[in-house]
């Protein structure tokens, strides 16, 4: 059983690094911090290395003292765990930490995971990596506390869209119930994560709606965000999170695409689908990945050529 082999590696290691994917979201951060808190109860030296600062929306998460933004390459770690990361490229600059370790583990739930570590635990039936980490902590015999439970609840709640997405299962609710029994403040977390929005993000939402295009008889929504748009209203990168759902939520839209300009010829693309289109397969064609209903990739080139290529690919599956 892979879980037992991972636990054995953890028990044998003294210094452990945890690496969530670049632009870490609620699942990546919550899972990483929960695991760090758990491993510290075992007197392990644990560091969560991030590519960027923790987004303000998740600044309340416990265990932040275990995390730091990657700078200079640290001393070698005995064990490195990559969490919620579909492939090596999603580690960004921190790939140096991963490649130098003798023992590497990849814990994920994406169908497009490339199983890039020496030991891979990829459970695509799990709604979030938070579910997998919850089960791992239980198997290690570590008692859940409020801090671990809070981090894991945020991980699961965000990756299920507040338990609204199709990846939500009976096990998801059973785990969440146990987390609540361990002290999670559901109302407070819901307000902080789902019901609090910065003014610049509200303005950015307005700009996103203004430039949104509906194509393919209203089944495809395109939203385009530029650096200039963010600067003009004082928005930051994390304010782009979730904007792709504006298009998907429109009646009749099956696929929504958000294209985020990053520099002169690089674009971050987010895909969302509502009912039947597998957007992970489309993202995978562009060296990206994700889930059936939510995926992404980063591409370089001419924006018009990129857009036309995406329209052609979506048209084939609509």
Secondary structure, DSSP 8 states (H G I E B T S, - for coil): -HHHHHHHHHHH-SEEEEEE-SS--HHHHHHHHHHHHHHHTTT-EEEEEESS---GGGTT-TTGGGEEE--S--S--SEEEEES-SSGGGGGGGHHHHHH-SEEEEEE--TT----SSEEEE-TTSSSHHHHHHHHHHHTT----HHHHHHHHHHHHHHTTTTTSTT--HHHHHHHHHHHHTT--HHHHHHHHHS---HHHHHHHHHHHHT-EEETTTTEEEEEE-HHHHHHHT--GGGGTTTHHHHHTSTT--EEEEEEE-SSSEEEEEEEESSS--HHHHHHHTT-EE-SSEEEEEEES-HHHHHHHHHHHHHHH-
